[in-house]
């Protein structure tokens, strides 16, 4: 009896992990370069989304951040000369969709 319960628990945990969405995580990346401060991909939980943040100075991208965030909203800031602005893109439909 215990063997069947353990087997059922193992199947539930395995299926739950296999179906989870994972997001790329990067704390600092220069445009066109590999991630400088990389972390392991994070798993999404209820209410979370993968995000990609790009910070601009005018029309020039300065750096990129990626990861998991609760309550993420896609925001496309207007690019204005000589100002620092940022764009957030959110997704949760595909593994590593913020890559």
C-alpha positions in Angstrom: 0.0 0.0 0.0 2.8 2.4 0.9 4.6 1.6 -2.3 1.6 2.6 -4.3 1.2 5.9 -2.4 4.9 6.8 -2.9 4.7 5.9 -6.6 1.6 8.1 -7.0 3.3 11.0 -5.1 6.4 10.6 -7.3 4.3 10.7 -10.5 2.5 13.8 -9.3 5.7 15.6 -8.5 7.4 14.6 -11.7 4.5 15.7 -13.9 4.2 19.0 -12.0 7.9 19.8 -12.5 7.9 18.7 -16.1 5.0 21.0 -17.0 6.3 24.0 -15.2 7.5 27.1 -17.2 11.1 28.1 -16.7 12.5 31.6 -17.3 16.0 32.7 -18.1 17.7 34.7 -15.3 20.3 37.3 -15.9 21.2 40.1 -13.5 23.3 42.1 -16.0 23.8 41.7 -19.8 25.3 44.2 -22.2 23.4 44.4 -25.6 24.8 41.9 -28.1 26.9 40.2 -25.4 26.5 37.1 -23.3 25.1 37.5 -19.8 27.7 38.8 -17.3 25.9 37.8 -14.1 23.9 34.7 -14.9 21.8 32.6 -12.5 20.0 29.3 -12.9 16.6 29.5 -14.7 13.7 30.2 -12.3 10.4 28.3 -12.2 7.1 30.2 -12.5 4.5 29.9 -9.8 0.9 31.1 -9.9 0.7 34.9 -10.6 4.3 35.1 -11.9 5.6 35.9 -15.4 9.0 35.8 -17.1 10.3 39.3 -17.7 12.9 41.0 -19.8 13.9 44.6 -18.9 15.9 46.7 -21.3 17.2 50.1 -20.0 18.0 52.7 -22.6 19.8 56.1 -22.7 17.9 57.9 -25.4 17.7 55.3 -28.3 20.8 53.4 -27.1 20.3 50.2 -25.0 22.5 50.2 -21.9 21.8 46.8 -20.3 19.3 44.0 -20.0 17.9 42.1 -17.0 15.8 38.8 -17.1 14.0 36.7 -14.6 10.7 35.8 -12.8 8.4 38.5 -11.5 5.0 38.5 -9.8 2.4 40.8 -11.4 4.5 41.7 -14.4 3.0 44.1 -17.0 4.5 44.8 -20.4 5.5 48.5 -20.5 7.1 50.1 -23.5 8.5 53.4 -22.4 8.8 56.2 -25.0 12.4 56.6 -26.1 13.4 60.2 -25.7 16.8 61.7 -26.4 19.1 62.3 -23.4 16.9 60.5 -20.9 17.1 57.1 -19.2 14.0 54.9 -19.8 13.1 51.2 -19.7 11.0 48.7 -21.4 9.5 45.6 -19.7 8.3 42.6 -21.7 6.4 39.8 -19.9 5.6 36.3 -21.1 4.5 33.0 -19.5 3.5 30.9 -22.5 6.7 29.0 -23.3 9.9 27.8 -21.6 12.7 30.5 -21.7 10.3 32.9 -23.5 12.4 35.8 -22.2 15.6 34.6 -23.7 
